[in-house]
Amino acid sequence: PHPDAEYFIIDGAECTQVTFVGQIRNISTQTTNVTYKLDDGTGIIEVKVWIDTDTFNDPDHPGNQKPKPVEQGYARCWGRLKAFNNKRHVGANIIRPLADYNEIQYHLLEATVVHLHFTKGPLTELQQANQQQKQGGGMNGGGYGQYDGAAGAGDVGGARQIPAGISRSARQVYSTLLNAPQTHEGLHVQEIASRANMEMAEVLKGAEELTGAGMLYTTVDDQTWAILDV
């Protein structure tokens, strides 16, 4: 962690929020939180999810109808990296079980691209360097530099790319939140509907879809969302 602030430095860049995939080694349910021990192949870290006791124990609550992470299963989490008493943990906004194990390989590739982005620079800079090298009669740099025109990799550090298969209404909700003034509180469903000229039912459906995809998280209540910046 940075000695004078509440954030970490990874590959020379400030890091506050993270997303990763791991295998759940243990689940411990307490009165106010659930703690998952996730193993991502480089080590084990605790992931804490704070719970609302009123909704957590209500079997009819919509959030309790979704598949839940189980021990020895794989899950993806989004949250904030923290340190307490010199011990690191993640305070999770979202944790969900994997529905497709291809996501493990996707995560490994994504982590590689992000690491190379911060250690070797954006692809556009590498492409320019390779082009100059070619014009000078040199050989192509290879490796990361051979990724000429790689789709999406240049988006690292900017707005996140919306996954394929996301509905039109969900894309409209995301665009509305992205173009609104960025605050920790986000926007309420009524504000999104007004800004985007959408029906509230459409907004609710789109926001639920984006939350499940790890693009949004709820803030002050179940109908107010902000963009999850990772």
Contacts in CASP RR format, 6 or more apart in sequence:
PFRMAT RR
TARGET T0000
AUTHOR 0000-0000-0000
METHOD contacts of the structure
MODEL  1
PHPDAEYFIIDGAECTQVTFVGQIRNISTQTTNVTYKLDDGTGIIEVKVW
IDTDTFNDPDHPGNQKPKPVEQGYARCWGRLKAFNNKRHVGANIIRPLAD
YNEIQYHLLEATVVHLHFTKGPLTELQQANQQQKQGGGMNGGGYGQYDGA
AGAGDVGGARQIPAGISRSARQVYSTLLNAPQTHEGLHVQEIASRANMEM
AEVLKGAEELTGAGMLYTTVDDQTWAILDV
1 7 0 8 1.000
1 8 0 8 1.000
1 9 0 8 1.000
1 83 0 8 1.000
2 8 0 8 1.000
2 9 0 8 1.000
2 14 0 8 1.000
6 16 0 8 1.000
6 82 0 8 1.000
7 14 0 8 1.000
7 15 0 8 1.000
7 16 0 8 1.000
7 81 0 8 1.000
8 14 0 8 1.000
8 15 0 8 1.000
8 16 0 8 1.000
8 81 0 8 1.000
8 83 0 8 1.000
9 15 0 8 1.000
10 118 0 8 1.000
11 115 0 8 1.000
11 118 0 8 1.000
11 119 0 8 1.000
12 118 0 8 1.000
13 118 0 8 1.000
15 81 0 8 1.000
16 80 0 8 1.000
16 81 0 8 1.000
17 78 0 8 1.000
17 79 0 8 1.000
17 80 0 8 1.000
17 81 0 8 1.000
17 228 0 8 1.000
17 229 0 8 1.000
17 230 0 8 1.000
18 78 0 8 1.000
18 79 0 8 1.000
18 80 0 8 1.000
18 81 0 8 1.000
18 90 0 8 1.000
18 230 0 8 1.000
19 76 0 8 1.000
19 77 0 8 1.000
19 78 0 8 1.000
19 79 0 8 1.000
19 214 0 8 1.000
19 230 0 8 1.000
20 38 0 8 1.000
20 40 0 8 1.000
20 76 0 8 1.000
20 77 0 8 1.000
20 107 0 8 1.000
20 111 0 8 1.000
21 40 0 8 1.000
21 74 0 8 1.000
21 75 0 8 1.000
21 76 0 8 1.000
21 98 0 8 1.000
21 103 0 8 1.000
21 104 0 8 1.000
21 107 0 8 1.000
22 38 0 8 1.000
22 39 0 8 1.000
22 40 0 8 1.000
22 41 0 8 1.000
22 74 0 8 1.000
22 75 0 8 1.000
22 76 0 8 1.000
22 104 0 8 1.000
23 38 0 8 1.000
23 39 0 8 1.000
23 40 0 8 1.000
23 72 0 8 1.000
23 73 0 8 1.000
23 74 0 8 1.000
24 36 0 8 1.000
24 37 0 8 1.000
24 38 0 8 1.000
24 39 0 8 1.000
24 69 0 8 1.000
24 70 0 8 1.000
24 71 0 8 1.000
24 72 0 8 1.000
24 73 0 8 1.000
24 74 0 8 1.000
24 75 0 8 1.000
25 37 0 8 1.000
25 38 0 8 1.000
25 39 0 8 1.000
25 44 0 8 1.000
25 71 0 8 1.000
25 72 0 8 1.000
26 36 0 8 1.000
26 37 0 8 1.000
26 71 0 8 1.000
27 34 0 8 1.000
27 35 0 8 1.000
27 36 0 8 1.000
27 37 0 8 1.000
27 69 0 8 1.000
27 70 0 8 1.000
27 71 0 8 1.000
28 34 0 8 1.000
28 35 0 8 1.000
31 53 0 8 1.000
32 50 0 8 1.000
32 51 0 8 1.000
32 53 0 8 1.000
33 48 0 8 1.000
33 49 0 8 1.000
33 50 0 8 1.000
33 51 0 8 1.000
34 48 0 8 1.000
34 49 0 8 1.000
34 51 0 8 1.000
35 46 0 8 1.000
35 47 0 8 1.000
35 48 0 8 1.000
35 49 0 8 1.000
36 46 0 8 1.000
36 47 0 8 1.000
36 48 0 8 1.000
36 49 0 8 1.000
36 69 0 8 1.000
36 75 0 8 1.000
36 77 0 8 1.000
36 92 0 8 1.000
36 95 0 8 1.000
37 44 0 8 1.000
37 45 0 8 1.000
37 46 0 8 1.000
37 47 0 8 1.000
38 44 0 8 1.000
38 45 0 8 1.000
38 46 0 8 1.000
38 47 0 8 1.000
38 75 0 8 1.000
38 77 0 8 1.000
45 88 0 8 1.000
45 89 0 8 1.000
45 90 0 8 1.000
46 89 0 8 1.000
46 90 0 8 1.000
47 77 0 8 1.000
47 89 0 8 1.000
47 90 0 8 1.000
47 91 0 8 1.000
47 92 0 8 1.000
47 95 0 8 1.000
48 89 0 8 1.000
48 90 0 8 1.000
48 91 0 8 1.000
48 92 0 8 1.000
49 91 0 8 1.000
49 92 0 8 1.000
49 95 0 8 1.000
50 91 0 8 1.000
55 61 0 8 1.000
55 63 0 8 1.000
55 64 0 8 1.000
56 64 0 8 1.000
58 64 0 8 1.000
66 96 0 8 1.000
67 96 0 8 1.000
67 97 0 8 1.000
67 99 0 8 1.000
68 97 0 8 1.000
69 75 0 8 1.000
69 95 0 8 1.000
69 96 0 8 1.000
69 97 0 8 1.000
70 97 0 8 1.000
73 97 0 8 1.000
73 98 0 8 1.000
74 97 0 8 1.000
74 98 0 8 1.000
74 101 0 8 1.000
74 103 0 8 1.000
74 104 0 8 1.000
75 95 0 8 1.000
75 96 0 8 1.000
75 97 0 8 1.000
75 98 0 8 1.000
76 95 0 8 1.000
76 96 0 8 1.000
76 98 0 8 1.000
76 103 0 8 1.000
76 107 0 8 1.000
77 90 0 8 1.000
77 92 0 8 1.000
77 94 0 8 1.000
77 95 0 8 1.000
77 96 0 8 1.000
78 92 0 8 1.000
78 93 0 8 1.000
78 94 0 8 1.000
78 95 0 8 1.000
78 214 0 8 1.000
78 217 0 8 1.000
78 228 0 8 1.000
78 230 0 8 1.000
79 90 0 8 1.000
79 91 0 8 1.000
79 92 0 8 1.000
79 93 0 8 1.000
79 94 0 8 1.000
79 228 0 8 1.000
79 230 0 8 1.000
80 90 0 8 1.000
80 91 0 8 1.000
80 93 0 8 1.000
81 88 0 8 1.000
81 90 0 8 1.000
81 91 0 8 1.000
82 88 0 8 1.000
82 89 0 8 1.000
82 90 0 8 1.000
82 91 0 8 1.000
83 89 0 8 1.000
93 217 0 8 1.000
93 228 0 8 1.000
94 211 0 8 1.000
94 212 0 8 1.000
94 214 0 8 1.000
94 217 0 8 1.000
94 228 0 8 1.000
96 212 0 8 1.000
96 214 0 8 1.000
98 104 0 8 1.000
113 153 0 8 1.000
113 156 0 8 1.000
114 156 0 8 1.000
116 144 0 8 1.000
117 123 0 8 1.000
117 153 0 8 1.000
117 154 0 8 1.000
117 156 0 8 1.000
117 157 0 8 1.000
120 126 0 8 1.000
120 144 0 8 1.000
120 145 0 8 1.000
122 154 0 8 1.000
122 156 0 8 1.000
123 144 0 8 1.000
123 145 0 8 1.000
123 147 0 8 1.000
123 148 0 8 1.000
123 149 0 8 1.000
123 150 0 8 1.000
123 153 0 8 1.000
123 154 0 8 1.000
124 154 0 8 1.000
126 144 0 8 1.000
126 145 0 8 1.000
126 147 0 8 1.000
127 145 0 8 1.000
127 148 0 8 1.000
127 149 0 8 1.000
130 140 0 8 1.000
130 141 0 8 1.000
130 142 0 8 1.000
130 145 0 8 1.000
130 146 0 8 1.000
130 148 0 8 1.000
133 139 0 8 1.000
133 140 0 8 1.000
133 141 0 8 1.000
134 140 0 8 1.000
140 146 0 8 1.000
147 153 0 8 1.000
152 161 0 8 1.000
155 161 0 8 1.000
159 178 0 8 1.000
160 215 0 8 1.000
160 227 0 8 1.000
160 230 0 8 1.000
162 170 0 8 1.000
162 171 0 8 1.000
162 174 0 8 1.000
162 215 0 8 1.000
163 213 0 8 1.000
166 174 0 8 1.000
166 209 0 8 1.000
166 210 0 8 1.000
166 213 0 8 1.000
167 205 0 8 1.000
167 206 0 8 1.000
167 209 0 8 1.000
169 198 0 8 1.000
169 202 0 8 1.000
169 203 0 8 1.000
169 205 0 8 1.000
169 206 0 8 1.000
169 209 0 8 1.000
170 205 0 8 1.000
170 206 0 8 1.000
170 207 0 8 1.000
170 209 0 8 1.000
170 210 0 8 1.000
172 196 0 8 1.000
172 198 0 8 1.000
172 202 0 8 1.000
173 192 0 8 1.000
173 196 0 8 1.000
173 198 0 8 1.000
173 203 0 8 1.000
173 206 0 8 1.000
173 207 0 8 1.000
173 210 0 8 1.000
173 216 0 8 1.000
173 225 0 8 1.000
174 210 0 8 1.000
174 215 0 8 1.000
174 216 0 8 1.000
174 227 0 8 1.000
175 196 0 8 1.000
176 187 0 8 1.000
176 192 0 8 1.000
176 195 0 8 1.000
176 196 0 8 1.000
177 186 0 8 1.000
177 187 0 8 1.000
177 192 0 8 1.000
177 216 0 8 1.000
177 225 0 8 1.000
177 226 0 8 1.000
177 227 0 8 1.000
178 227 0 8 1.000
180 186 0 8 1.000
180 187 0 8 1.000
180 195 0 8 1.000
182 226 0 8 1.000
182 227 0 8 1.000
183 226 0 8 1.000
184 219 0 8 1.000
184 226 0 8 1.000
185 219 0 8 1.000
185 220 0 8 1.000
185 224 0 8 1.000
185 226 0 8 1.000
186 219 0 8 1.000
186 224 0 8 1.000
186 225 0 8 1.000
186 226 0 8 1.000
187 195 0 8 1.000
187 224 0 8 1.000
187 225 0 8 1.000
187 226 0 8 1.000
188 221 0 8 1.000
188 223 0 8 1.000
188 224 0 8 1.000
189 200 0 8 1.000
189 203 0 8 1.000
189 204 0 8 1.000
189 207 0 8 1.000
189 223 0 8 1.000
189 224 0 8 1.000
190 200 0 8 1.000
192 198 0 8 1.000
192 203 0 8 1.000
192 207 0 8 1.000
192 225 0 8 1.000
193 199 0 8 1.000
193 200 0 8 1.000
193 202 0 8 1.000
193 203 0 8 1.000
196 203 0 8 1.000
204 223 0 8 1.000
207 216 0 8 1.000
207 225 0 8 1.000
210 216 0 8 1.000
210 225 0 8 1.000
211 217 0 8 1.000
211 218 0 8 1.000
211 225 0 8 1.000
214 228 0 8 1.000
215 227 0 8 1.000
215 228 0 8 1.000
216 225 0 8 1.000
216 226 0 8 1.000
216 227 0 8 1.000
216 228 0 8 1.000
217 225 0 8 1.000
217 226 0 8 1.000
217 228 0 8 1.000
218 224 0 8 1.000
218 225 0 8 1.000
219 225 0 8 1.000
219 226 0 8 1.000
END
